[in-house]
Every structure is written in structure tokens, then in C-alpha cells.
């Protein structure tokens, strides 16, 4: 009797309710004790049913109880892993004067500071007595001799009164860094100078991670010595072991726009290449079953060492765990189902860290593999190539199509764009980067032989330079990508459901699946139309928090007038981080930008008189009887203006220095004039 798909993948059935429980916990913040009680009740009920209702007719009932137990397990495990639920978290130790922390990752150099990911292990009270506590803490230290000397494993004493909760986004639709860190179990941060912390003589370095970080430093030194050019070195580091902090943002954006960003993230492709190399090198061990067993053990160990060298990112963890289970199945002579292996790897990773489900790389990685494993054989059958080269080209193309089908909704949701030439770019970039990775591995191996290493370095440089040039060329082609797409989580889920039913229809040829797919597609467009109507009716003023600059947006439907400082507009990264997401959310593709200068600006918008201050106070402003909104960019003679005009609302932009705004705020408070300081409270929004 032929078994159904679900009978062949028992771990998929276990994984789904577990993921559902984690998701509910993340979005609804359930109480830990309640979720634990629900887990205990459901587990006891399942045990009773399992031992007393063994007949086949009770199978569905038992399955429901098992699913509810797994659901509650996911719910409670996510709450348990949230460090804020710990009774000894450092944020609850109110008598702490100093926190004892150790640096648990390699420091990251920023433009103006050094970033340290630390773990709190205790605190000193006012009597200098040591107490235990826990929690993660981000430290940003001003660059000086002391901070630059800090390294992984160093133990520090940090003033507790400097610890601050990580703030939420300061602008509408801005990247939620607080939520991102929450999913990494980091909730507090501190900015410190040399006299705010003390470096102790103690160390908490783990020897295994010391080896890993030392190896990464060695790899970096080899690449720096033999490739020389900074841009190509940064790409080489990303390709070989996943370190992408040094890549130029323009290069990253070019790869993203062409749909080839995945090659810069160490993933299943890299693990597969290592697996193939090890398989070829150890082929001589296939002679006996005993040697074959040890061959599999060596491959598993090497794969895990490589994943550690790559920083144990979600994508490489998924691939390493999956390959490990496939190899283990071979070792015990059990046939392995790829979907079962995927489910086991996902379940294992989620048990270790439930919040990893919110990681974009984790989601993209699994969806891409599901697409490749499930859809690629059907796509491959669309065309029968007549030559070996044509077959290889079509094989890569079919993989790209399959992966794109299952990942593009996530691309629209998180990156708001779609690469139109992804087939063409992947067809060239994947083989090129594969060759570069092989060259890089050989370079590392022969780095102590200068004659060979020099030529390998030159070859690797030329390969990366060619790859970057092709990516930039494709990016600059007409209509290479579509950006500004903004969809909600609900819409992304609807797209996934619609795609699933369309695929099922093509496989089963039943009209019900096609009609269901069309129904969900229609629902997506209905929601999109509602959003479009909302965008067209929007009339609002927004003064953004943009760190030392002024940006005032007058939004009218799907168009807007943006008044902003020249330096801010020219800073693409700042503009994209603070404003771009909000513009796309409002349906605005291209804003009309007016650069601010030293002059005062008057805008009549929605029958409101809006003034944006300049340097001197001109006569036409003093003659204004009523000012509905006054945006202050710098220190002005506010007293004279208040005496001549009625001001309904004052907004201090983030370019106003605190010592300038203090006196003006005091005057406004005396006159009972409402004011908002966007540098303190975040963006000011006024809907008209």
C-alpha cells in the first residue's frame, strides 16, 4: 500500500504545531506560568490517551492531543528562553552599582565607537559585595587606547546607572532595531567612556571560540596579504566564512538588486561544496564498512568546524544540521527523506533558540531549500536539453526558478523589491562564486608557500573583481529590479497560500485547488486596493528624527514635498534607514525634494500655515498673525515671534542642540504653547 506524503514525514507533522506555538508566543507575549500549566495539562492528557485509547479509531484524537502538547511546548519554551523572564536578570537588581560583564564576541568597529556584545555574570552593590545575575548587554565604547585593547573574553566592571533600555524606532516604518535585538535576547545597552568601566585581570574566554576567532583572524590576514584590494578582500571574507561587515553598502545593494545576495551569505551551497570536497578526499575510506563509518564521522566533524568558523549563522546551521542527519541516516543504513531531515534540523535549531524563527536568513534559507527540493524536479522537466552544456545551464536555471518561487514573498516583505533579472545573474554568478570559493580554499591551504599563494591571490582578486563588475552591470541594465513594493505580513502569507494552491493544482489537476488559489489571489488584491485608497486619502505632516539634521515631509496622497538638509539627502544610507521605508509604506515612489538653506520657509498645507526656521528672523514672519506649526532648526529669537504671532505648535527638529532648545522650551512652557522635541521623543506626525 502506497503511503501518503504525511506518513513519510512524521517530523514535519511534529514541527508545524511547535512552530505555531512559538509564533503565538512571539506575537501575543503569553504569560510563562500559564503556558507552562497548559503544557503540563496537555502532556498529561496525551499520556492518558496514549495508554488507554490505543485503538485506531482514536488516532485522530491522540494526534490532536499530541499537536496541542507540541503547541504548548513551543509556547512555553519561547517564554522560558526570554531572559527578561528570569528572576535574576540584571535589570531587576536595583541595588547594583557596577555590573560584571565579559565580552562574548569579537568586538566590532563602528565609525565613531567600538561595539561589544557582552554577557552579565554578576553585580557589585554599594558595599562592593558580589552577587549573581545574568543577561545580555550591548556596550558602545568611545574609541581610545583602553577600548581598542579590549578583546573577546575580557571581564569588565561597568557602571549600572549608564544602562538604558534599547529605544523603539524613532520614525514611522523605520527599521525596528529594538525588535531585531529582542529576537537576539538583547534588551539593554550602554554608551561608555574610559572612566565608565574598569578592565579586570580576569578572563572568561572559551578555548574553542578562541580557536575559532583566531582562525578567522588568520584567514583575514591571508586574504589581506595576497588579495590586497579592500573591496575584493571584503567579498572574499563573505564568500569563504560569512564575514560581511566590511563589504561596501553599495556592493551589498548591487547584489541584492540582482537577486544574488545569497552568495555572500554562507549557506547550503557552501556546506555542500565542503561536503563534496571531503567526500572526494576521503573516497579511499569506502573500502570497508568500518572505514566508511569513520569517514562519515570525519565529515560531520569537519562540517561543524566549518560552520563554527563561519559564526554559526542560521543559514549554515540549517545546512550543517541537515547534512549531519542525512549522514547519520547513512551510517545506520536508514533511508533519509529530505523533508524529514529539514524538519529535524529546524526542530533542533528552534529548541536551541526559538527566536531564530524570526531571523530573515533562517526563513529565506528554509524556503529556498523547500523550493529547490520540491519544485526543482518539476521545473527541470519543463525542458529537455539536447547538449550537456545546455543541460547544466537549464539545471541552474531551474534551481533559481524554484528557489525564487518560494522566497519572493519574503523578499517583497523584508526588502520591498524584486530582481527582474535573477535568472540571468544567478546563471553567471553562481558558477563564478563556486570557482572563487574553491580558489579561496586552496589559497588558505597553500598560504605558507608564497609562490603559489601570490598567484592564487591574483586569480581570486580577478575572479571577485569580474563578479562585482557583472553584478553592477546587471544592476544598471534597464528595469533590472522593481523596488518600493510594500506588503504586510498578512499579504505575504496570502501569497504563500495562493502559490501553494496553484502548485497543487498543476500537480493534481483538480479545479478546486485552482479556484482556491484564485480566491486568495483576489483577497490579496482587495487588501492592496484598501491600502491604495488609504494612501490616496493621506494628508499629514511629518518631522523626522534624523540625528543632527532636519527633514520635514508634507504628504498629500501618493505625492509629497520633502524639505531637508543637503547633507542628509546626499547621505544615501541615512536617507534609506530613516525615511525610505515610510515613503514606500505611503505609496510614494519618488518624493519632490526641496533643499533647506539659511532662509525661512513658509508652506501652506491643508489650510495650515507651516514655518520652517532659518537663521535670522525676517519681517514677513513677524507680520504673520497665526502660525499653526513652527519647525525650529536652530537657535532663534523666539520671544519676539511669540509677542507678534499666535503659535499653535512648536516642533524642535533633531538638528537643534539641547543647550539651545532648553531656554526656548522654558519660554514655551511659560506661554502654554505645546512643543515636541523630535530629538527626544521621536518623529512628530500631524494628520490633517
C-alpha positions in Angstrom: 0.0 0.0 0.0 1.4 3.4 -1.0 1.9 5.7 1.9 0.9 9.4 1.7 3.3 12.2 1.9 2.4 13.0 5.5 3.1 9.4 6.6 6.6 9.6 5.2 7.5 12.9 7.0 6.5 12.4 10.7 8.8 15.2 11.9 7.1 17.7 9.6 3.8 16.9 11.5 5.7 17.4 14.8 7.3 20.7 13.6 4.2 22.5 12.5 2.3 22.8 15.8 5.6 23.5 17.5 6.2 26.5 15.2 2.6 27.6 15.7 3.2 27.8 19.5 6.4 29.8 19.1 4.7 32.2 16.7 1.8 32.8 19.0 4.2 33.4 21.9 6.2 35.9 19.9 3.2 38.0 18.8 1.0 37.8 21.8 3.6 37.7 24.7 1.8 34.9 26.7 2.4 34.5 30.4 5.1 31.9 31.1 3.3 30.3 34.1 0.0 30.0 32.2 1.8 28.5 29.1 3.7 26.1 31.4 0.4 25.0 33.1 -1.2 24.5 29.6 1.9 22.3 28.6 1.5 20.2 31.7 -2.2 19.6 31.3 -1.9 18.8 27.5 1.0 16.5 28.1 -0.8 14.5 30.9 -3.9 14.3 28.7 -1.8 13.0 25.8 -0.2 10.3 28.1 -3.6 9.2 29.4 -5.0 8.9 25.8 -1.8 7.2 24.6 -2.0 4.4 27.2 -5.8 4.0 27.4 -7.1 4.8 23.9 -4.9 2.7 21.7 -7.4 1.7 19.1 -7.1 3.0 15.6 -10.4 4.9 15.8 -8.8 7.2 18.5 -5.8 8.0 16.3 -7.2 11.4 15.3 -8.0 12.3 18.9 -4.5 11.2 20.1 -3.0 13.2 17.2 -4.8 16.4 18.3 -3.6 15.9 21.9 0.0 15.5 20.7 -0.3 18.6 18.5 -1.6 20.6 21.4 1.2 19.4 23.6 3.8 20.4 20.9 2.0 23.8 20.5 2.2 24.4 24.3 5.8 23.3 24.3 6.7 25.9 21.7 4.7 28.5 23.6 6.4 27.9 26.9 9.9 27.3 25.5 9.9 30.7 23.9 8.8 32.3 27.1 11.4 30.3 29.1 14.2 31.4 26.7 13.3 35.1 27.1 15.9 36.4 29.5 13.6 39.1 30.8 11.5 36.3 32.5 14.5 35.4 34.6 14.2 36.5 38.3 18.0 37.2 38.4 18.1 39.3 35.2 20.4 42.3 35.9 17.5 44.8 35.1 15.8 43.6 38.3 18.8 44.1 40.6 18.1 47.7 41.8 20.9 47.7 44.4 23.6 47.1 41.7 26.3 49.8 41.4 28.6 48.0 38.9 27.8 45.1 36.6 30.3 42.4 36.0 30.3 41.5 32.3 32.5 39.6 29.9 32.9 40.2 26.1 31.5 37.1 24.5 32.0 38.0 20.8 34.8 39.7 18.8 34.5 43.5 19.1 33.0 45.3 16.0 34.5 48.6 15.0 32.0 51.4 14.1 32.6 54.8 12.6 32.7 56.6 16.0 32.8 53.8 18.5 33.5 50.1 19.2 30.6 47.7 19.8 30.9 44.9 22.3 28.4 42.1 22.8 28.7 41.2 26.5 27.1 38.8 28.9 26.4 39.9 32.5 27.6 37.4 35.2 27.1 39.4 38.4 27.0 42.8 40.1 28.6 44.8 42.9 26.3 46.6 45.4 27.2 49.8 47.3 29.2 47.7 49.8 31.2 46.2 46.9 29.8 42.7 47.6 29.5 40.4 44.6 26.1 38.9 43.6 25.0 36.7 40.8 22.8 37.9 37.9 22.5 37.3 34.2 21.5 38.8 30.8 23.0 40.2 27.6 24.2 43.7 27.2 25.4 45.8 24.3 28.3 48.1 25.1 29.3 51.0 22.8 32.7 52.5 23.9 34.3 55.7 22.7 37.4 54.9 20.6 40.6 55.3 22.8 43.6 53.2 23.8 41.7 51.3 26.5 38.7 50.4 24.4 40.9 49.3 21.4 42.8 47.0 23.7 39.6 45.0 24.7 39.2 41.6 23.2 37.0 38.5 23.4 36.8 37.0 26.9 37.8 40.2 28.8 35.9 40.8 32.1 34.8 44.4 32.8 33.1 46.3 35.6 30.5 48.8 34.1 28.6 51.5 35.9 25.0 50.3 36.2 23.5 53.8 36.1 24.5 54.1 32.4 22.4 51.1 31.3 19.5 52.0 29.2 16.7 50.0 27.5 17.1 49.9 23.8 14.7 52.5 22.3 12.0 51.8 19.8 12.1 53.2 16.2 12.2 57.0 16.2 10.4 57.3 12.8 7.3 55.8 11.3 8.1 52.5 9.4 11.8 52.8 10.4 13.8 49.5 10.8 12.8 48.2 14.3 16.3 47.7 15.8 14.7 47.1 19.2 12.7 44.2 17.9 15.6 42.8 16.0 17.7 42.8 19.2 14.8 41.4 21.2 14.9 38.3 18.9 18.6 38.0 19.8 17.7 38.2 23.5 19.3 41.7 23.9 17.2 44.4 25.6 19.7 46.8 27.1 22.7 48.9 26.0 25.1 51.4 27.4 27.4 54.1 25.9 30.6 54.3 27.9 33.8 56.3 28.1 37.1 55.3 29.5 36.2 56.3 33.1 32.8 54.5 33.0 34.2 51.0 33.1 37.2 49.0 34.5 39.0 46.2 32.8 39.8 43.4 35.3 42.6 40.9 35.1 40.0 38.0 34.8 39.0 36.3 31.6 36.0 34.2 30.5 37.3 33.2 27.1 36.1 29.8 25.8 39.1 27.9 24.3 37.0 26.5 21.4 35.8 30.0 20.4 39.4 31.4 20.9 40.5 28.9 18.3 37.6 29.9 16.0 38.2 33.6 16.3 42.0 33.0 15.9 41.3 31.0 12.7 39.1 33.8 11.3 41.8 36.3 12.1 44.3 34.1 10.3 42.0 33.8 7.2 41.6 37.5 7.2 45.4 38.1 7.3 45.9 35.6 4.4 43.3 37.3 2.3 44.6 40.8 3.1 48.2 39.7 2.3 47.5 38.1 -1.1 44.4 39.9 -2.5 45.4 43.4 -1.3 42.4 45.4 -2.6 39.9 46.2 0.2 36.6 45.7 -1.8 37.7 42.3 -3.1 39.0 41.3 0.4 35.6 42.1 2.0 33.8 40.0 -0.6 36.3 37.1 -0.2 35.7 37.1 3.5 31.9 36.9 3.0 32.3 34.1 0.4 34.6 31.9 2.5 33.4 32.3 6.0 30.4 34.6 6.1 32.0 37.8 7.5 30.2 40.6 5.7 30.6 43.6 8.0 33.4 45.1 5.8 31.6 45.0 2.5 30.8 48.4 0.9 27.0 49.0 1.3 26.8 49.9 -2.5 28.2 46.4 -3.3 25.7 44.7 -1.0 22.9 46.7 -2.6 24.0 45.7 -6.1 24.0 42.0 -5.2 20.5 42.5 -3.6 19.2 44.3 -6.6 20.3 41.5 -8.9 19.0 38.7 -6.8 22.4 37.3 -6.0 22.9 38.4 -2.4 22.6 34.8 -1.2 26.1 34.0 -2.5 27.5 36.4 0.1 25.8 34.6 2.9 27.5 31.3 3.8 24.7 28.7 3.3 23.8 25.3 2.0 25.8 25.9 -1.2 29.0 26.4 0.8 28.3 23.4 3.1 27.6 21.3 0.0 30.9 22.3 -1.6 32.8 21.4 1.6 30.8 18.1 1.7 31.8 17.3 -1.9 35.5 18.1 -1.3 35.6 16.0 1.8 33.8 13.2 0.0 36.4 13.2 -2.8 39.4 13.5 -0.5 38.2 10.6 1.7 37.0 8.4 -1.1 39.7 5.9 -0.3 37.9 5.1 3.0 35.0 3.5 1.2 36.8 0.1 1.0 35.4 -1.3 4.2 32.3 -0.6 6.3 34.4 0.3 9.3 36.5 2.8 7.3 33.3 4.2 5.8 31.9 4.7 9.3 34.9 6.8 10.3 34.7 8.7 7.0 31.2 9.8 7.9 32.3 10.8 11.4 35.2 12.9 10.0 32.9 14.6 7.5 30.4 15.5 10.2 33.2 16.9 12.5 34.7 18.9 9.6 31.3 20.4 8.7 30.7 21.5 12.2 34.2 23.0 12.5 33.5 24.9 9.2 30.1 26.1 10.5 31.8 27.4 13.7 34.4 29.2 11.6 31.5 30.9 9.8 30.0 32.1 13.0 27.1 29.6 13.3 24.7 31.8 11.2 21.2 30.4 10.8 21.6 29.5 7.2 24.8 27.5 7.7 23.4 25.9 10.9 20.4 24.7 8.9 22.6 23.2 6.3 25.0 21.7 8.7 22.3 20.1 10.9 20.5 18.8 7.8 23.7 17.3 6.3 24.5 15.8 9.7 21.2 14.0 9.9 21.5 12.7 6.3 25.0 11.4 7.0 23.8 9.8 10.3 21.0 8.1 8.4 23.6 6.6 6.0 25.7 5.4 9.0 22.8 3.4 10.3 21.6 2.3 6.9 18.3 4.1 7.1 16.8 5.8 4.0 16.5 9.6 4.7 13.7 11.7 3.5 14.9 15.2 2.7 11.8 16.9 4.1 12.2 14.9 7.3 15.8 15.9 7.5 14.8 19.6 7.0 12.1 19.3 9.7 14.5 17.6 12.2 17.1 20.3 11.6 14.5 23.1 12.0 13.1 21.5 15.2 16.7 21.1 16.7 17.6 24.7 15.9 14.3 26.0 17.3 14.7 24.0 20.5 18.1 25.7 20.9 16.8 29.2 20.1 13.1 29.7 19.4 13.6 33.3 18.3 15.6 32.1 15.4 12.3 31.7 13.6 12.1 35.5 13.2 15.6 35.6 11.6 15.2 36.6 7.9 18.2 34.4 6.9 16.6 31.4 8.6 13.2 31.9 6.8 14.8 32.5 3.4 17.2 29.5 3.8 14.4 27.0 4.6 12.0 28.4 2.0 14.7 28.3 -0.7 15.6 24.6 0.1 11.9 23.6 0.2 11.5 25.2 -3.2 14.6 23.5 -4.7 13.9 20.1 -3.2 10.2 20.1 -4.0 9.7 22.2 -7.1 13.1 22.0 -9.0 12.5 18.4 -10.4 9.1 19.6 -11.9 10.7 22.8 -13.3 13.6 20.8 -14.7 11.1 18.6 -16.6 9.7 21.6 -18.5 12.6 21.5 -20.9 14.8 18.6 -22.2 18.2 20.0 -23.1 19.9 18.3 -26.1 23.5 19.1 -25.1 25.5 18.6 -21.9 26.2 22.4 -21.6 22.5 23.2 -22.2 21.6 20.7 -19.6 23.9 22.3 -17.0 22.6 25.8 -17.8 19.0 24.6 -17.5 19.8 22.8 -14.2 21.0 26.1 -12.6 18.1 28.0 -14.2 15.5 25.5 -12.8 17.1 25.8 -9.3 16.8 29.6 -9.5 13.2 29.5 -10.6 12.3 27.0 -7.9 14.0 29.0 -5.1 12.6 32.3 -6.3 9.0 30.9 -6.3 9.2 30.1 -2.6 11.2 33.1 -1.4 10.0 36.1 -3.4 7.1 36.8 -0.9 9.7 37.2 1.8 11.8 39.4 -0.5 8.8 41.7 -1.0 8.0 41.7 2.7 11.5 42.4 4.0 13.4 44.1 1.2 10.5 45.7 -0.8 11.9 44.8 -4.1 12.0 42.1 -6.8 15.1 41.4 -9.0 13.8 41.0 -12.6 17.0 39.5 -14.0 17.6 37.0 -11.2 17.7 34.1 -13.8 20.4 35.7 -15.9 22.5 37.0 -12.9 22.4 33.7 -11.0 23.3 31.7 -14.1 26.6 33.6 -14.2 27.3 34.5 -10.6 26.7 31.0 -9.0 29.3 29.2 -11.1 31.8 32.1 -10.8 31.5 32.3 -7.0 31.7 28.5 -6.8 35.1 28.6 -8.6 36.2 31.6 -6.4 35.4 29.6 -3.2 37.4 26.6 -4.4 40.3 29.0 -5.2 40.0 30.6 -1.7 40.1 27.2 0.0 43.3 26.3 -2.0 44.8 29.7 -1.1 44.2 29.1 2.6 45.8 25.6 2.3 48.9 26.9 0.4 49.2 30.3 2.2 52.7 29.3 3.5 54.0 28.7 0.0 54.4 32.3 -1.3 54.9 31.4 -5.0 51.6 29.5 -5.2 49.7 31.8 -2.8 50.6 35.0 -4.7 49.2 33.6 -8.0 46.1 32.2 -6.3 45.6 35.6 -4.6 45.8 37.3 -8.0 43.4 34.8 -9.5 40.9 35.2 -6.7 41.1 39.0 -7.0 40.4 38.9 -10.7 37.5 36.5 -10.1 35.9 38.7 -7.5 36.5 41.9 -9.5 34.9 40.2 -12.5 31.9 39.1 -10.4 31.4 42.6 -8.9 31.6 44.1 -12.4 29.0 41.7 -13.8 26.7 42.4 -10.8 27.0 46.1 -11.2 26.4 45.9 -15.0 23.3 43.8 -14.5 22.1 46.2 -11.8 22.4 49.2 -14.2 20.5 47.5 -17.0 17.0 49.0 -17.7 14.3 47.6 -15.4 16.8 45.3 -13.6 14.7 45.5 -10.4 11.5 46.8 -9.1 11.6 48.5 -5.6 9.2 50.4 -3.4 6.9 47.4 -3.0 5.3 47.4 0.4 3.2 44.4 1.6 2.1 43.4 5.1 2.8 40.0 6.8 -0.8 39.0 6.2 -0.4 39.7 2.4 2.9 37.7 2.4 1.1 34.8 4.0 -1.7 35.1 1.4 0.8 35.0 -1.4 2.3 31.8 0.0 -1.1 30.2 0.3 -2.1 31.2 -3.2 1.2 29.8 -4.6 0.7 26.5 -2.7 -2.7 26.0 -4.2 -1.6 26.9 -7.7 1.3 24.4 -7.4 -1.1 21.7 -6.0 -3.5 22.4 -9.0 -0.7 21.8 -11.5 0.3 18.6 -9.8 -3.3 17.2 -9.0 -5.2 18.9 -11.9 -8.3 19.5 -9.7 -10.2 22.7 -10.3 -10.9 23.2 -6.6 -7.3 24.0 -6.0 -7.2 26.4 -8.9 -10.3 28.2 -7.6 -8.9 28.4 -4.1 -5.7 29.8 -5.4 -7.6 32.5 -7.4 -9.7 33.3 -4.3 -6.6 34.0 -2.2 -5.1 36.0 -5.1 -8.2 38.1 -5.2 -8.1 38.6 -1.4 -4.5 39.9 -1.8 -5.6 42.5 -4.4 -8.6 43.5 -2.3 -6.3 44.2 0.6 -3.9 46.0 -1.7 -6.8 48.2 -3.0 -7.8 49.1 0.5 -4.2 50.1 1.2 -4.2 52.2 -2.0 -7.4 54.1 -1.0 -5.9 54.7 2.4 -2.7 56.1 0.8 -4.6 58.4 -1.6 -6.6 59.9 1.3 -3.5 60.6 3.5 -2.7 64.2 4.3 -0.1 64.7 7.0 3.0 66.5 8.1 5.9 64.5 9.5 9.0 66.0 11.1 11.6 63.1 11.2 14.2 62.3 13.8 17.3 62.1 11.6 20.2 62.7 14.0 21.6 66.2 13.7 19.6 67.1 10.5 16.2 68.4 9.6 13.7 66.6 7.4 10.1 67.8 7.1 7.6 65.9 4.9 4.3 67.2 3.6 2.4 64.1 2.4 -0.6 64.6 0.1 -1.9 61.2 -1.1 0.8 59.5 -3.1 2.9 62.6 -3.5 4.9 64.6 -1.1 7.2 67.7 -0.7 10.2 66.9 1.5 12.2 69.8 3.0 15.6 68.5 4.1 19.2 69.5 4.7 21.5 68.9 1.8 23.9 66.7 3.8 21.1 64.4 4.8 19.7 64.0 1.3 23.1 63.2 0.0 23.7 60.5 2.6 22.0 57.6 1.0 22.4 55.2 3.9 20.8 57.7 6.4 18.0 58.5 4.0 17.2 54.9 3.3 17.3 53.9 7.0 15.2 56.8 8.4 12.8 57.8 5.6 12.7 55.3 2.7 10.5 52.7 4.3 7.9 55.3 5.3 7.8 56.7 1.8 7.2 53.3 0.3 4.6 52.5 3.0 2.7 55.7 1.9 2.9 54.6 -1.7 5.4 57.3 -2.7 7.9 56.2 -5.3 9.7 59.5 -5.8 9.4 62.4 -3.4 9.7 66.0 -4.5 12.8 67.3 -2.6 13.5 70.9 -1.7 16.8 71.5 0.0 16.9 73.8 3.1 19.2 76.7 3.3 19.6 79.6 5.8 16.2 81.2 4.8 12.9 80.7 6.5 10.4 78.6 4.6 6.6 79.1 4.6 4.4 76.3 3.4 0.6 76.5 3.3 -0.6 72.9 3.6 -4.1 71.7 4.4 -5.1 75.3 5.1 -2.4 75.4 7.8 0.5 77.9 8.0 3.7 76.0 8.4 7.0 77.7 9.0 10.5 76.1 9.0 13.0 78.4 10.6 16.2 79.8 9.1 19.0 81.9 10.6 17.6 85.4 11.1 14.0 86.3 11.9 12.7 88.1 8.8 10.0 90.8 8.8 7.4 88.7 6.9 7.4 86.1 9.7 7.0 88.7 12.4 3.9 90.0 10.5 2.3 86.6 10.5 -0.8 86.7 12.8 -1.0 82.9 13.2 1.5 80.1 12.8 -0.1 76.7 13.1 3.2 74.7 13.2 6.6 76.2 13.7 9.6 73.8 13.0 12.7 75.1 14.7 16.0 74.1 13.1 18.4 76.2 15.2 18.6 78.9 17.9 16.2 81.7 17.1 14.7 84.8 18.8 11.6 83.0 19.9 10.5 85.7 22.4 9.9 88.4 19.7 8.0 85.9 17.5 5.7 84.9 20.3 4.9 88.5 21.0 3.8 89.2 17.5 2.2 85.9 16.4 -0.1 83.2 17.8 1.8 79.9 17.6 -0.3 76.7 18.0 2.5 74.1 17.9 6.3 74.2 18.0 8.5 71.3 16.8 12.2 71.1 17.5 14.0 69.2 14.7 16.8 66.9 15.6 19.3 69.5 14.4 18.7 71.7 17.4 21.4 71.4 20.1 20.0 70.5 23.6 21.6 73.6 25.2 19.9 75.8 22.6 16.5 74.2 23.0 16.4 74.3 26.8 15.8 78.1 27.1 13.2 78.0 24.3 11.4 75.1 25.9 11.2 77.1 29.2 9.7 80.1 27.4 7.2 77.9 25.6 6.1 76.3 28.9 5.6 79.7 30.4 3.4 80.7 27.5 1.5 77.4 27.5 2.5 76.7 23.9 2.7 73.0 23.2 6.0 71.7 21.8 7.7 68.5 20.7 11.4 67.7 20.5 11.8 65.0 17.9 15.4 64.5 19.1 14.0 63.3 22.4 10.6 61.8 21.7 10.9 60.7 18.0 9.2 61.9 14.9 6.3 64.4 15.0 3.3 63.4 13.0 0.2 65.6 12.4 -2.7 64.2 10.3 -4.8 66.7 8.5 
